């Protein structure tokens, strides 16, 4: 494996293990991320990814973290890129920056709308240079923009097993996802708790003639309140029995409950021929290491 490998090529050869990080906002957060990356690197992940901040507030930080991480990692680092926070000119500049720095994998996302102040600034930029500042609305448009770049990137997209919260219908959501995947290489799912949602997603895509790899995303529930908030935003159904066990538990017991639950999720998904496991690390290594100690099939 090399740091310049395309993730789609890796998936064609074997199951993948991957971790997701977010860009830190403080110097303490940077130190925590560096420790976590060092701890998880020894597990030989196939790749890692770095998100953008909510509302696009950390897009520059994402670029800097991705490039720095790629320079010191033997595996590919995938950058999250959203069309909500960038116009075409900015996207092309970012792709140029990534490719010149050895980053050749992108997760193409629609993204959350920018915060009000940033939206105003974006509007002013667009009015001052309308032609160069043409915007993209959908992830499928972003995928096409990346494909049109002079450098060949590996491209992933997001999938929502329980349907994107802004979709008009389940059927429309699946058609749109199949169209995205026709031009992309693979998808990573939003986190979920019931494997039936993942299996149904896969079946529905297959019925549309789409057989691209769909990597399940697993979110260990280390903070029930925080994860419940994320779930509400994403339209994810929480496992009420799991929450009933977690909420009154001590920190130590909560860690074990969350770890055991995530281990079972991973094992069941791998038994259903999932092409890999993508762990949302929350920039913490302990629970990820504990989970991977019990999984020997990756």
N, C-alpha and C positions, 0 to 999 in steps of 0.2 A: 504494500500500500504506500502511495505517495501523497503528499499534501496537495498535489494538483489533480488528483483523480476526480472524475465526475461521479457523483453519488449514484446516478442511474446505472453506471457501469459496475459499481460495487454491488448494487442490488441484484444485478444480473448474474453475479457469481456466488453470492452467499447471503445469509441473513446479516443484518446490520444491528449494531448497538450504537445509540447516539444519545447525546445529552444537549439540553437547551439551557442557555444562560441569558441573563439580561444585563444591559450596560449599567455599571454602578454609578451612583450619583455623588459619592463622597470618596475621600482617600481611604477611609476605613473599608468602604465597599470594594475598592480596587484590591486592597490587601486580601479581603475575603475571597474575591473571585480568583485571584492568583493561587491561593491555597487550594481552593476547590478544583481548579483546573489541574494542578499538580497531582492532587489525590486521585482524580478520575482518569488522568492520562495513563496511569499504570494499568488501567483496565482495557487498554487498547481499543478505544471506540473507533468505529468506522468513520465517524465524522461528529462534529459538534455544530451547534448553530447559536447565533446571537440575535436577540429580538431588538425591535425598536421600542422606544418608550411609549407609554399611553399617549394618544393624541399626537404622536410624532415628535414629542418633546426632546428626544435624545437621539435624533437621527445622526448628528455629527459624532456623538459618542459611540454609537453603533459602528460607524465606519472605522473610527480609530481603534476600538476594541477588536474588531474583526481583523484588521490588518496586523496589529501587534500580535494577536493570538496566532494568526497564520504563520507569522515569521518565526515563531518558536515551537510550532507543533508539527509532528510528523504526519498528521491526518488532516483531511480537508476541514476548513472552517466555512460554514455557510452563513451568508449574510441575509437577514430579513430585509426586504425592500418593499415599500408600500407606494402605491400610486396616489394615495390621498394626500401625502405630504410633499410630493415632488412633481414638477412639470417634466416634459420630455427632455428639455435641455439639461436639467439637473440629474435626471436618471442616466442620461448618456455620460455625463461627467463622472457620476459615481461608478458606473460600469468601467469606464476608462481607468479610474483610480484603483478599483478592485483588481482588474486584470493585470495592471502593471505591478501590483503588489503580490501576485500569486494567488489571488482569491478567484476561484472559477465555479463556485456554486452559489445560487441565489434561490431563496424562498420568496416567490412572487405573491404579494398580498394586496388586497384592496386597501386595508387599513382603516383605522378610525379617523373620523373627521378631525382636522387640527383644532387646537384651542382657538378661542375667539381672536386673540391678538395676532396669532400666527395666521389665521384665516384672512384677517384684514391685510396683513403684510403680503400674503400670497396674492390677494386680489390686486394690490397696488403694483406688484411685479408684473402681473398678467396684463394690466392696463398699459403699463409702460412699454411692454414688448410682447404684444399679443401673439405674434407668429412663433417666437421662440419659446413662449411660456404656455403653449397649448397643454392642457391637462388630460390626464387619464382618469377614468371613473371605475373601471373594472379590472380585476386581476388578469382576465384573459387579454386585455389590451396591454398590460404590463408584460405578460409572457411574450406577446408578439414583438414588443419593443426590444426585449432582451434577445430574442431570436434574430432580430435584424441587426444586432451589433456585429462588428467585424470579428470579435472574439467569440468562440463557442463556449457557452456556459452550460453547466448542468442546472436544470430548473426544476424546482419543486413547487407545489401549491398546497393550500390548506383544504382540508375536508372536514365537514361537520357531520358526524354519524347521526346526530339527532336533528339535522337540518339547520342550515344557517338561520339565525333569528330574524334576518331581514328578507328571507325568501318568501315569495308569494304562495308557494305550495311545495310539497315534497317532490312532485314530479318535475317541477321547474328547477328545483335545487339540484336534482340528480342530472338532469339534462345539461345544466350549466357546468356542473363539475366534470361531466364526461367531455364536454367541449374544451374545458381548460386542460384536462389531462391529455387530450389528443395532441396538444402542442407542447406539453410539459413531459417530464420524465417520471415523476412519482408524486405522491401526496403524503402529507403527514396529517393525522387527524387532530382535531381539538380533543381535549381529554374527555373521558367518559367512564362510567362505572359498570354498566351492564354490557357484557360482550355481545349480546344480541343486537345492539345498535350497530356495532362494527360489522358483524356478519351480514346483517340486512343491507347495510351500505354496499358492501362488496358484491352481494347478489344483485342489487339494483343496478350497479354499474356494469356488471357482467351482462345483464339483460339488454343493456344499451351498447354492447360490444366493446366495452372498455375493460381492459385487463392490466392496466398499469399498476405497479406496486403501491399499496396503501399501507403506510407504516402507522401502527396505532400509537397514539401519544398517551402516556401514563403519568398522572399527577398524584404522587404520594400525598396523602392528606395530613400533613404535619401541622397545619393551622386550619381547623374546621371553619372558623368564621371567615377567614380570608378566602379559602377555596370555595365556600358557599357563595360568597360575593362574586367570584369569577364565574361560577356555575350559573348564577342568576343572569349575569351579563350575556353568557354564551348560549343560554337555553339548554343547559346540561342538567339532566335529572340526577340529583344526588341519591346515594344509597342511605335511606333513613335509618336502617338498622346499624350501619357503620357509624353514622353521626351519633346515634344514641349511645354507642360504646365509647366514642372518642370524647364527647363533650365533658363528661364528668371525670375523665381519666387524668392521672398525673402526667407530667411531661414525659417521664420515662416509659410509662405504660402506653401513652399515646404514640410514642415512637415505634414501639413494638407492634401495636395494633395496625398502624399505618403501613409499616414494613411488611407484615404478614399479608395484609390485604393486597398490596401492590404485587407481592411475589405471586400470589394466587392468580391475579389478573394476567401477569406476564406468562405464567405457565399455561394458562388456559388459552391465551391467544396464540402462543407458539404451537400448541397442540392443534390449533385450527389453521396452521400453516401461514400465520402472519409473517411477512417478509423481514421483520425486525422489530425492535422495541426502541421507542424514543421517549426518554425520561425527562420530564420537566424538573430540572434540578433545584430551581429557586436559589441558585448559587450556593447550595449546600451539598456537601459530598457524603456525609455520614450515611444517610438513608439510602442513597444510590449504591454505595459500596455494600451495604447490608443486603440489598435486593439482589445484586449481581452475584454475591457469594452463593446464593441458592439457585441460580439459573446457570445451567451448564451446557445449554444447547446452542448458544450463540457463537 
